[in-house]
Amino acid sequence: MAGETPTRGQGDPGISLVDFVAKVSGETAVRVEETLGDGFVRLRVGEAERRQAKHDIRCIEDVVIEMLRNSRDAGAHRILVATSREGDARTLVMLDDGCGVPDSMRERIFDARVTSKLDTVHMDRWGVHGRGMALFSIKENTRSARVLASGPDLGSSIRIDADASRLQERKDQSTWPTIGRGDDGEHQLRGPHNIIRTCCEFALEERSGCEVFLGSAAEVLATARALAQAEPTSSRLLFVDSLDEVPVILRPAVAGDAHELAHIASSLGLDISERTAHRILASQIKPLRPVAARLTHHAGAPGRREVDLMRDRRGLKLAEDDTEEFSRIMERAFDFIAERYYVSLSAEPRVSVSHDRVTVTFDLEKGD
């Protein structure tokens, strides 16, 4: 309902689906104000619901979960989330392989009271949700919300630009949650309720139907290219007449050089330099793993041994998979230096561990 119906708080299921359907479809002539076509309607709401719209989005994590649900409701099986922050400017870009937003709805989907028809409404752990239901509230609470790329059955790229001084977010946006099992055997996450945890909670809840990838713009582009290469029809991407014919999530794979990749990235709402595009094409930036796979890998990888520092007094030892992941983290962190000083890595960072020291070596491209 584009934010005009109370959605949910943290752990609050909101209005029940039964009540919602009875409230809306039971009074169709009164409640549906306009049929917009392409599976969308505009609903008539009361003043109390209208006032609620502004309060549906209270933090950036609310934006993230609503955007993830929006992609799921569009039938997406893969959702790529790119996020960054510069000063108070928080950027969020979501690419998906769902059914796409029709051209006629690119602007209207952010209007008040616009949502998908009732037969596509979902009831999940966060409450009632239909495609487009919270987009009005998101636009009301952020600097801008735009559909950058889309098409029928081609998926979508939607970019949100928010002011972190106005729309709150957790201070710790770098810590990944830890995963365990509760008494009921279900997965339980522990850690700050940040963007990462929000994506992890959604990915675990929807793991039977959706894969979620989370990272920087460069990592998302590298992942999109890797996903395209795994497609049986990937060779067709070399002979497309128009980018508009290609599924949104596969468009980065069409690029033949760094200039073209940077241009395609910009059309999707992903801001990268040509230097970063070169690094993606050279496979210096690694594709992301799905967040659910990353979580469960750490939770119970076969043969994984925890290091007991109280028992092993010979010094720190790192498991091989931890060393590899730490190297990837350091490679992402190096982007700060790369962008400012125009240097690039010639190989992945090397991590070595001695008795009382962890050393990370960054080998630079010759001539940088």
C-alpha angles and dihedrals in degrees: 000000000000092000098311095111120064105258118184147301124218103303093354112126092202122201115357121248091238092055091044095052092044090049096048111024093036088062099034096149091053103034102043104071098178139002107224099186129235090074097304133118137181114230130210112231138183126253093256090056090046092055090048093061095079091053099048090087112051103155141011090261088062088055091051096052093045092050091049091050090048091056092047091051088053088060097256119167095182126039122185115198120196118184136170140161130214112181105312094339113105116188123196123183123181123193119186141169096229129125094287134229116282115239090245091058102045092101100023094056087074093052122109117277096007116137142141120279118279096258089070097048115121132206111208139155090285095052135255118349139174129178109282092009098131101025093100091055091047092053091046091054101042139058094250142347119194142166102232099180135004146129141175108301090350100100127235146263114209122182126202122191113194137181107233091199089061103031108047126228136177114278092224105065097154104061118100116215123246119235131220139148127264128219089275092056093248123131115265125194126211126193141069116329092243133140091277094054091045090056091045093051091050093045092052092045093049099031093123091063110016138050116202124201121190129190148093124319091260093049092048091051091049089050093049090053091049091050090050092051089054092056115104090228096046092122089067090068089072092064106041118139095204133020088220089071094058123087108259095238092054099046096096088064091063092068115107098186141017095264092054092045091052089049093050090046090054091051088056093049095256114130116209135147124242088249090058089046088055090053091051092051090048090053091241089129111062125221118254125251117231108270093236091053091049091051097047092043090060092042099056118356110166113259094008113150124200114228111238104208091188090058102036104063096167091086141273120325124187125208113241095246091050090051091051093048092047088053090054091049091051090049090055091046090052089066087081090063094037094056095046101042102029096239130132137197122256092202142359115294112270117230120201128177125205132175096291105358141074113204125194118194121198114198112203129212111262112260095028 
